[in-house]
């Protein structure tokens, strides 16, 4: 069974066409039901496809004369949406030429273009950026918002929780995801007024939404594996995410330095190499690549700009799974349980 085509912004990312095409080709080899709309410089895409006949047979090229740069402001990029590879990939989702879009380009521009072209779903005030974090448990952690909205009210946080839970059900298979709000403590009295109101709303609506909500989570417990969805405003969420990523790099660099310190430590490295390789695999962001813009009338996935071909392939796989599992329809169904404003009717607006 084939899926709707996935539009690939072939010009996005640090290395552009080569890595994006290699990643799409790898995804195609893993799953032959994938089909693609490759958007970007036609000549460069055709040249890259020469090494990937399997991908070429499953792809159509859409020429785009312009590219959004990494330093470009979202407002500038919006003016050129109709001629850039990023803008044209998103437009393909809007018009139905593709079921979803993947880009490794400028995050701010991608969010701005996606929101303008696709609009937010009924019952969602703002889209949120969500990503998967590795944990010590059996499943990855869904975390949102990670930077799309620096300030959020209680209504936004509740809507983020609904979207994150729908996403978590797809990636974890858990029918009742464990949802928490990121806070400075787990006590009920901790946190801002918006967090308090959002917690009350989610606690009251937990049964209707098929979630397990038990209040707050602290940042140092994010990756323990005892929670499936962590919800935050974009400012706090982005800081927490970068702290986690920085700590992972610190640990990896510290181990590398320790193992190269002496002849004895080098021997120790050889003995412990299977364990360190497992650690490296677990912490490699390429293995968890693919941040999703939740809350739009269409699926848009952001790949790391520095992602390898493996990372791009994983982002494509995430995209395909969201299409296959009908993410947008699932979110809409959950929202309908709480009324059109995305909050429990009897609970007020949380403002």
C-alpha positions as CSV (number, residue, x, y, z in Angstrom):
1,X,0.0,0.0,0.0
2,X,1.5,3.3,-1.1
3,X,1.1,6.5,0.9
4,X,0.4,10.1,-0.3
5,X,3.6,11.7,-1.7
6,X,5.9,13.4,0.7
7,X,7.3,16.7,-0.5
8,X,11.0,17.1,0.2
9,X,12.6,20.5,0.3
10,X,15.7,19.3,-1.4
11,X,17.6,22.5,-0.9
12,X,17.3,22.8,2.9
13,X,19.9,21.8,5.5
14,X,23.6,22.4,5.9
15,X,24.5,20.3,2.9
16,X,21.4,20.7,0.8
17,X,20.7,18.4,-2.2
18,X,23.2,15.6,-1.6
19,X,22.1,14.7,2.0
20,X,18.4,15.3,1.4
21,X,18.4,13.0,-1.7
22,X,20.5,10.4,0.0
23,X,18.2,10.4,3.0
24,X,15.1,10.1,0.8
25,X,16.7,7.3,-1.1
26,X,17.5,5.5,2.2
27,X,14.0,5.9,3.4
28,X,12.7,4.5,0.1
29,X,15.0,1.5,0.3
30,X,13.6,0.8,3.8
31,X,10.0,1.3,2.8
32,X,9.1,0.9,-0.9
33,X,5.6,2.4,-0.3
34,X,7.1,5.9,0.0
35,X,6.7,8.3,-3.0
36,X,8.2,11.7,-3.2
37,X,7.9,15.2,-4.7
38,X,11.4,16.6,-4.8
39,X,11.3,20.4,-4.7
40,X,14.4,22.5,-5.6
41,X,16.9,23.1,-8.4
42,X,15.9,20.6,-11.1
43,X,19.3,20.1,-12.6
44,X,21.0,19.5,-9.2
45,X,18.2,17.1,-8.2
46,X,18.5,15.1,-11.4
47,X,22.2,14.9,-11.0
48,X,21.9,13.6,-7.4
49,X,19.2,11.1,-8.5
50,X,21.7,9.4,-10.9
51,X,23.1,7.5,-8.0
52,X,19.7,6.5,-6.7
53,X,17.6,4.9,-9.4
54,X,15.1,3.4,-6.9
55,X,14.3,6.9,-5.6
56,X,14.1,8.3,-9.1
57,X,11.5,5.8,-10.1
58,X,9.3,6.8,-7.1
59,X,9.8,10.6,-7.4
60,X,8.6,13.6,-9.3
61,X,10.7,16.8,-9.5
62,X,9.2,20.3,-8.9
63,X,11.6,23.0,-10.0
64,X,12.1,25.9,-7.5
65,X,14.3,28.8,-8.6
66,X,15.0,30.1,-5.1
67,X,16.2,28.9,-1.7
68,X,15.5,30.2,1.9
69,X,18.8,30.9,3.6
70,X,19.5,29.9,7.2
71,X,19.9,33.5,8.2
72,X,16.8,34.8,6.5
73,X,14.1,36.4,8.6
74,X,10.7,34.7,8.5
75,X,9.1,37.9,7.2
76,X,11.6,38.0,4.3
77,X,11.1,34.4,3.5
78,X,7.3,34.8,3.4
79,X,7.6,37.3,0.5
80,X,9.4,34.7,-1.6
81,X,7.3,31.7,-0.6
82,X,6.0,31.1,-4.1
83,X,9.5,30.7,-5.6
84,X,11.5,29.0,-2.9
85,X,11.8,25.2,-2.5
86,X,10.5,25.5,1.1
87,X,7.5,27.5,0.2
88,X,6.6,25.4,-2.8
89,X,6.9,22.1,-0.8
90,X,4.4,23.5,1.7
91,X,2.1,24.8,-1.1
92,X,2.1,21.2,-2.5
93,X,0.6,20.0,0.8
94,X,-2.0,22.8,0.7
95,X,-3.1,22.0,-2.8
96,X,-3.1,18.2,-2.3
97,X,-0.1,17.4,-4.6
98,X,1.6,16.0,-1.5
99,X,0.4,14.6,1.8
100,X,3.2,16.1,3.9
101,X,6.3,18.2,3.6
102,X,9.8,17.7,5.1
103,X,12.5,20.4,5.3
104,X,15.8,20.9,7.0
105,X,15.8,24.6,6.3
106,X,15.3,27.7,8.4
107,X,12.9,26.8,11.3
108,X,11.4,30.2,11.7
109,X,10.7,30.5,8.0
110,X,9.2,27.0,7.9
111,X,6.9,27.7,10.7
112,X,5.8,31.1,9.3
113,X,5.2,29.6,5.8
114,X,3.4,26.6,7.1
115,X,1.1,28.6,9.4
116,X,0.2,31.0,6.6
117,X,-0.4,28.4,3.9
118,X,-2.0,25.6,5.9
119,X,-3.6,27.6,8.8
120,X,-4.3,26.1,12.2
121,X,-6.9,23.4,12.8
122,X,-10.3,24.3,14.2
123,X,-9.9,24.4,18.0
124,X,-6.2,25.2,17.9
125,X,-5.0,28.7,18.5
126,X,-1.3,28.2,17.8
127,X,0.7,25.4,16.3
128,X,3.5,23.9,18.4
129,X,6.9,22.4,17.5
130,X,7.3,18.9,18.9
131,X,10.2,16.5,19.0
132,X,11.1,13.1,20.3
133,X,13.7,12.8,23.1
134,X,15.4,9.5,24.0
135,X,14.7,8.1,27.5
136,X,15.7,5.2,29.8
137,X,12.3,3.7,29.2
138,X,10.9,1.7,26.3
139,X,9.6,4.7,24.4
140,X,10.8,8.1,23.3
141,X,9.4,11.2,25.0
142,X,7.2,13.6,23.1
143,X,8.0,17.2,24.1
144,X,6.3,20.4,23.0
145,X,6.4,23.4,22.5
146,X,10.1,23.7,21.6
147,X,10.3,27.3,20.4
148,X,7.3,28.2,18.2
149,X,5.5,30.1,20.9
150,X,7.7,31.9,23.5
151,X,4.6,32.9,25.6
152,X,1.6,30.7,26.1
153,X,-1.6,30.9,28.2
154,X,-3.4,28.0,29.8
155,X,-5.6,27.4,26.8
156,X,-2.5,26.9,24.6
157,X,-0.9,24.5,27.1
158,X,-4.1,22.4,27.2
159,X,-4.2,22.3,23.4
160,X,-0.5,21.3,23.2
161,X,-1.3,18.5,25.6
162,X,-4.1,17.2,23.4
163,X,-1.9,17.3,20.3
164,X,1.1,15.8,22.0
165,X,-1.0,12.9,23.4
166,X,-2.3,12.1,19.9
167,X,1.3,12.1,18.5
168,X,2.5,10.0,21.4
169,X,-0.2,7.3,20.7
170,X,1.2,7.0,17.2
171,X,4.9,6.7,18.2
172,X,4.6,4.8,21.4
173,X,1.4,2.7,20.8
174,X,0.3,3.6,24.3
175,X,-3.5,4.1,24.4
176,X,-3.4,6.4,27.5
177,X,-0.2,8.5,27.3
178,X,1.3,9.8,30.6
179,X,1.1,13.6,30.2
180,X,2.9,16.2,32.4
181,X,3.4,20.0,32.4
182,X,7.0,21.2,32.7
183,X,7.4,23.1,35.9
184,X,10.0,24.1,38.5
185,X,8.6,21.5,41.0
186,X,6.1,18.7,41.2
187,X,4.1,20.2,44.1
188,X,0.6,21.4,43.2
189,X,1.4,24.9,44.5
190,X,4.4,25.4,42.2
191,X,4.4,27.3,38.9
192,X,2.7,30.2,37.2
193,X,-1.0,30.9,37.1
194,X,-1.2,29.6,33.6
195,X,0.4,26.3,34.6
196,X,-2.0,26.0,37.6
197,X,-5.1,26.6,35.4
198,X,-3.8,24.3,32.7
199,X,-3.2,21.5,35.2
200,X,-6.7,21.9,36.6
201,X,-8.2,21.7,33.1
202,X,-6.2,18.6,32.2
203,X,-7.0,16.9,35.4
204,X,-10.7,17.4,34.8
205,X,-10.5,16.3,31.2
206,X,-8.1,13.4,31.6
207,X,-10.8,10.7,31.3
208,X,-12.4,12.3,28.3
209,X,-9.1,12.6,26.5
210,X,-7.8,9.1,27.5
211,X,-4.6,10.5,29.1
212,X,-3.0,9.9,32.4
213,X,-2.3,13.3,33.9
214,X,-0.6,13.6,37.2
215,X,0.5,17.3,37.4
216,X,4.1,18.5,36.8
217,X,7.5,17.2,35.7
218,X,10.8,18.8,36.4
219,X,13.5,19.2,33.7
220,X,15.9,16.8,35.4
221,X,13.4,13.9,35.1
222,X,12.6,14.4,31.4
223,X,14.5,11.3,30.2
224,X,13.8,8.9,33.0
225,X,11.2,7.1,31.0
226,X,8.2,7.5,33.3
227,X,6.3,10.1,31.2
228,X,5.3,10.1,27.5
229,X,4.4,13.7,26.9
230,X,5.8,16.9,28.5
231,X,4.1,20.2,27.7
232,X,5.7,23.6,28.0
233,X,5.7,27.1,26.6
234,X,8.2,27.4,23.7
235,X,10.7,29.5,25.7
236,X,11.1,27.1,28.6
237,X,10.8,24.1,26.3
238,X,13.6,25.3,24.0
239,X,15.9,25.9,26.9
240,X,15.2,22.5,28.4
241,X,15.8,20.8,25.1
242,X,19.1,22.5,24.5
243,X,20.2,21.7,28.0
244,X,19.5,18.0,27.4
245,X,21.3,18.1,24.1
246,X,24.2,19.9,25.5
247,X,24.5,17.5,28.4
248,X,24.5,14.6,26.0
249,X,27.3,16.1,24.0
250,X,29.2,16.9,27.3
251,X,29.0,13.3,28.4
252,X,30.1,12.0,25.0
253,X,33.1,14.4,24.9
254,X,34.0,13.6,28.5
255,X,34.1,9.9,27.8
256,X,36.1,10.5,24.6
257,X,38.6,12.5,26.6
258,X,38.8,10.0,29.4
259,X,39.3,7.1,27.1
260,X,42.2,8.8,25.2
261,X,44.0,10.0,28.4
262,X,46.4,7.1,28.7
263,X,47.4,3.6,27.4
264,X,45.4,2.0,30.2
265,X,42.3,4.1,29.4
266,X,42.6,3.2,25.7
267,X,42.6,-0.5,26.6
268,X,39.6,0.2,28.8
269,X,37.9,1.8,25.8
270,X,38.4,-1.4,23.7
271,X,36.9,-3.5,26.5
272,X,33.9,-1.2,26.9
273,X,33.4,-0.4,23.2
274,X,30.1,-2.3,22.9
275,X,28.6,-0.2,25.7
276,X,30.0,3.1,24.4
277,X,28.7,2.3,20.9
278,X,25.2,1.7,22.4
279,X,25.5,5.0,24.3
280,X,26.6,6.8,21.1
281,X,23.6,5.3,19.2
282,X,21.2,6.3,21.9
283,X,22.4,9.9,22.1
284,X,22.8,10.5,18.3
285,X,20.2,13.1,17.3
286,X,20.0,11.5,13.9
287,X,18.3,8.6,15.4
288,X,15.5,10.8,16.8
289,X,15.3,13.3,13.9
290,X,12.1,14.8,12.8
291,X,10.4,17.6,14.7
292,X,6.7,18.0,13.9
293,X,4.6,21.2,13.6
294,X,1.5,20.1,15.4
295,X,-1.9,21.9,15.0
296,X,-1.8,22.7,11.3
297,X,-4.1,21.5,8.6
298,X,-1.3,19.4,7.1
299,X,1.7,17.5,8.2
300,X,5.0,19.4,8.2
301,X,8.2,17.9,9.6
302,X,11.4,19.8,10.4
303,X,14.7,17.8,10.0
304,X,17.9,19.0,11.8
305,X,19.9,21.2,9.5
306,X,23.0,19.2,10.3
307,X,21.3,15.8,9.9
308,X,23.0,13.0,8.0
309,X,21.3,10.9,5.4
310,X,20.3,8.6,8.2
311,X,18.7,11.5,10.1
312,X,16.8,12.6,7.0
313,X,15.6,9.1,6.4
314,X,14.3,8.9,10.0
315,X,12.5,12.3,9.5
316,X,10.9,10.9,6.4
317,X,9.9,7.7,8.3
318,X,8.3,9.9,11.0
319,X,6.4,11.8,8.4
320,X,5.1,8.7,6.7
321,X,3.9,7.2,10.0
322,X,2.0,10.4,10.8
323,X,0.3,10.2,7.5
324,X,-0.4,6.5,7.8
325,X,-1.8,6.8,11.3
326,X,-4.0,9.9,10.5
327,X,-2.5,12.3,13.0
328,X,-4.6,15.3,12.1
329,X,-7.9,13.3,12.3
330,X,-6.8,12.0,15.7
331,X,-6.2,15.5,17.0
332,X,-9.5,16.7,15.6
333,X,-11.4,13.8,17.3
334,X,-9.8,14.6,20.7
335,X,-10.6,18.3,20.4
336,X,-14.2,17.5,19.6
337,X,-14.6,15.8,22.9
338,X,-13.8,19.1,24.7
339,X,-15.8,21.5,22.5
340,X,-14.7,23.7,19.7
341,X,-12.4,25.8,21.8
342,X,-10.2,22.9,22.7
343,X,-11.1,23.1,26.4
344,X,-13.6,21.3,28.6
345,X,-16.8,23.2,28.2
346,X,-17.5,23.3,31.9
347,X,-14.0,24.5,32.8
348,X,-13.9,28.0,31.4
349,X,-11.3,29.4,29.0
350,X,-8.3,29.2,31.3
351,X,-7.3,32.7,30.5
